[in-house]
Amino acid sequence: MREVIEGRNIKPWNIWGVDETGVQLGTSQKKRVVSGARKRIQHEQGDGNRELITVFGIICADGTYLPPTVVYKGTNFMKHWLQQENPLNAILDVLSNGWTDNELGLEFLKDFDAWSVEKANGKMRLLAFDGHRSHVTDTFRTYAIEHNIELVSYLRKGTHVYQGLDVVCFSIFKRCYGQVRDEFQHRHGQLVTKDNFLPILVEAWMQAFMVTNIKSAFKATGLHPFNPNVVTPEKMAPSKESSMAGLFPL
């Protein structure tokens, strides 16, 4: 990584990171207690739409961000989704499975190129991302090479440490989204659906993707300023919650 950033003199305004996250649509404020007969442990359940919307975020080491891409799960695109307030200029798309595929991955790269090429002013751009299969196709790589975009893929098991969007921005965004969504539902007496989702996203996004938070994402993961020492052995150690330990008799 050092050879790429320092060796090619890539400036902060040309260092980018991209990732995707899922956000849940409306949930009801009404809750009910669910428990079996004579069971001491009880659980709360809420009503509402548990469908996930996929959102792509693109951040830059200089503290800026590009318009997010919102991917709805479905087969048909509804024009009235575009009639909502959208000061972020977010791009809306639809996939039958709700998640990215090879075609969408390439379209994203083309959008990124169009948005950032003027800022790059002919210089190389670095784009850091996870190892999703849609990001490593031959067509994807070829387009990046032809348009002076250096691709850097995070370790598959290390995105919880290296991916700045996961570590900082998305964490703050989801908290803000939950607050904005709940306030909207309480104020209007209706659940958040695809028909009214975009303004909720916009408000939460603007709260979370502030310059200080974006710069913190790059600093916390050591990408800018470049500092490999922030990734300690402790951070890369297997999770105690999800690991298994074997015991042998003495």
Secondary structure, DSSP 4 states (H G I P E B T S, - for coil): -HHHHTTTT--GGGEEEEEEEEEE--EEEEEEEE--TT-S--EEEEEE---EEEEEEEEETTS-EEEEEEEEESSS--GGGGGS--TT--EEEEETTSS--HHHHHHHHHHHHHHHHHHHTTS-EEEEE---GGGSSHHHHHHHHHTTEEEEEPPTT-HHHH-HIIIIIHHHHHHHHHHHHHHHHHHHSS---TTTHHHHHHHHHHHH--HHHHHHHHHHTTTTTT-GGGS-HHHHSPPTTT--------
